[in-house]
């Protein structure tokens, strides 16, 4: 049973930074492609970034160049460093786990990120 627990969300001013964390438990972490998605009010959930067990990364268009995904296989944790945040980045950010680059089967509960002055 895969469990994902996110942390690190909160309120940040425009131009600021946040680092989200997601702790994985339940089975073997490095068998999974880990990811971050986000969903803003009234919008569909969209890919932020994914990372394979070997460290290859795939980024969604809206955050490319402003975010970095990383993972620590020893700590069963995936991170999302977000910089130059803007109000349009306000959303619930979800951690995910899957077996490839496609739609993942496992999701965390989400962490709210609000960018506002």
Secondary structure, DSSP 8 states (H G I E B T S, - for coil): --EEEEE--EEE-TT--EEEEEEEESS-GGGSEEEEEEE-TTS--EEEEEE-TT--EEE-TTTTTTEEEEEETTTTEEEEEE-S--GGG-EEEEEEEESSSS--SEE---EEEEE--
